[in-house]
């Protein structure tokens, strides 16, 4: 997003659920602001995706262990 953000309504707070401490506040966005952010992300994704995984700003090659997401898998590693 860019400088075209407009505040609408009360700010949205990030709160530590353990302590209740308010960590940071963000402006509430209008529907138009959200739409622009989604459009910008959608337009940027193909270029980002085409970048090398070696590029610090590019996509990272991530691999899940074979047991995660396997049919019938529990998500727990197999017994040794």
RANORUR-V374882 format. One record per residue. N is the residue number from 1. RES is the residue in three letters. PHI is phi in whole degrees, -180 to 180 (* if undefined). Layout:
BEGIN
n=<N,N>
res=<RES,RES>
phi=<PHI,PHI>
END
This chain:
BEGIN
n=<1,2,3,4,5,6,7,8,9,10,11,12,13,14,15,16,17,18,19,20,21,22,23,24,25,26,27,28,29,30,31,32,33,34,35,36,37,38,39,40,41,42,43,44,45,46,47,48,49,50,51,52,53,54,55,56,57,58,59,60,61,62,63,64,65,66,67,68,69,70,71,72,73,74,75,76,77,78,79,80>
res=<UNK,UNK,UNK,UNK,UNK,UNK,UNK,UNK,UNK,UNK,UNK,UNK,UNK,UNK,UNK,UNK,UNK,UNK,UNK,UNK,UNK,UNK,UNK,UNK,UNK,UNK,UNK,UNK,UNK,UNK,UNK,UNK,UNK,UNK,UNK,UNK,UNK,UNK,UNK,UNK,UNK,UNK,UNK,UNK,UNK,UNK,UNK,UNK,UNK,UNK,UNK,UNK,UNK,UNK,UNK,UNK,UNK,UNK,UNK,UNK,UNK,UNK,UNK,UNK,UNK,UNK,UNK,UNK,UNK,UNK,UNK,UNK,UNK,UNK,UNK,UNK,UNK,UNK,UNK,UNK>
phi=<*,-129,-76,-88,-82,-121,-77,-133,73,-73,-65,-101,-101,-98,-122,-69,-68,-80,-100,79,-67,-79,-89,-162,-120,-125,-69,-71,-101,-78,-60,-66,-61,-63,-60,-64,-64,-65,-60,-63,-65,-61,-70,-80,-57,-58,-66,-64,-64,-76,-71,-67,-70,-79,-72,-57,-95,-92,-67,-95,-77,-114,-131,-93,-58,-58,-78,-86,83,-70,-58,76,-74,-97,91,-88,-65,-66,-66,-68>
END
